[in-house]
Amino acid sequence: MIYKKYFEIGKGPSPIVLSCPHGGYKRPHILNDKNYGTTISDTNTFPIALRIIQDLKFRNININYILSKIHRSKLDLNRPPISRSAFSHNHPSYNKGIKLFQFYH
């Protein structure tokens, strides 16, 4: 699927799931910038999540994880998709935003 390039995904046998919904750095042109809500990315959450995964793998603990690479100015995956602070609801960006949102969740 085309949207996989916007996420870092891993599967493991452990019942742990690590989610990093808005520490990304990519600003895809397929999405309009958000007009509402927080547009600042959480500093270092993406590299910290990667470090946690790496440290666990070093200890032979393989977890499930999904990390968003999309900057929070485009998509906030902690908000409900009906919220204007989740992503721009302006056409035609809405369809892409909802598909990315659904892919992540």
C-alpha positions as MATLAB code, in Angstrom:
seq = 'MIYKKYFEIGKGPSPIVLSCPHGGYKRPHILNDKNYGTTISDTNTFPIALRIIQDLKFRNININYILSKIHRSKLDLNRPPISRSAFSHNHPSYNKGIKLFQFYH';
ca = [
       0.000    0.000    0.000;
       1.228    3.493   -0.845;
       0.722    4.814    2.703;
       3.322    2.502    4.267;
       6.029    5.034    3.398;
       4.529    7.341    6.029;
       4.793    4.831    8.885;
       7.374    2.615   10.555;
       5.688   -0.685   11.375;
       6.908   -3.816   13.117;
       5.314   -7.001   14.371;
       6.487   -9.230   17.154;
       5.243  -12.018   19.411;
       5.233   -9.814   22.513;
       1.854   -8.447   23.680;
       3.342   -4.930   23.800;
       2.339   -2.262   21.259;
       4.357    0.946   20.973;
       2.547    3.776   19.229;
       4.128    7.080   18.256;
       1.334    9.084   16.593;
       2.840   12.530   16.095;
       6.616   12.720   16.260;
       7.059   12.603   12.500;
       9.017   14.846   10.199;
       7.439   14.311    6.761;
       5.117   16.946    5.354;
       3.472   15.205    2.395;
       1.963   17.461   -0.233;
      -1.033   15.129   -0.485;
      -2.318   16.678    2.761;
      -3.206   20.299    3.370;
      -1.814   21.905    6.508;
      -4.162   21.806    9.482;
      -5.946   25.043   10.363;
      -6.904   23.982   13.901;
      -5.213   22.374   16.870;
      -1.584   21.776   17.672;
       0.784   21.889   14.726;
       4.079   21.475   16.603;
       5.718   18.070   16.501;
       6.700   16.434   19.779;
      10.466   16.870   19.930;
      12.429   13.639   19.651;
       9.509   11.237   20.136;
      10.210    9.457   16.845;
      13.940    8.843   17.542;
      13.178    7.929   21.171;
      10.602    5.353   20.001;
      13.156    3.907   17.573;
      15.718    3.716   20.400;
      13.256    1.888   22.655;
      12.557   -0.627   19.878;
      16.294   -1.088   19.269;
      17.030   -1.578   22.981;
      14.235   -4.132   23.319;
      15.447   -6.028   20.242;
      18.932   -6.108   21.772;
      17.331   -7.932   24.711;
      15.515  -10.302   22.294;
      12.149   -8.670   22.991;
      10.279   -8.070   19.750;
       7.248   -5.864   20.150;
       4.507   -4.588   17.870;
       4.901   -0.958   16.900;
       3.614    1.742   14.610;
       5.326    5.101   14.338;
       3.998    7.943   12.254;
       6.511    9.766   10.081;
       3.989   12.504    9.272;
       4.474   15.893   10.911;
       1.748   17.026   13.266;
       1.085   20.109   11.133;
      -0.479   17.701    8.620;
      -1.971   14.892   10.704;
      -2.640   14.372   14.424;
      -3.481   10.750   15.019;
      -4.454   11.325   18.664;
      -7.603   13.184   17.652;
     -10.854   11.652   16.418;
     -11.044   11.770   12.611;
     -14.165   13.928   12.726;
     -12.215   16.626   14.581;
     -10.834   19.495   12.493;
      -7.679   19.287   14.612;
      -6.945   15.765   13.313;
      -6.273   16.861    9.708;
      -7.494   19.329    7.128;
     -11.044   18.600    6.095;
     -10.705   20.686    2.940;
     -11.371   18.833   -0.296;
      -9.432   16.994   -1.799;
      -7.119   16.541    1.186;
      -9.924   15.057    3.308;
      -9.964   11.690    1.501;
      -6.213   11.257    1.869;
      -6.310   12.339    5.517;
      -9.032    9.882    6.443;
      -7.255    7.032    4.612;
      -3.972    7.744    6.430;
      -5.848    7.982    9.710;
      -7.562    4.627    9.103;
      -4.315    2.987    7.982;
      -2.595    4.013   11.224;
      -5.426    2.850   13.454;
];
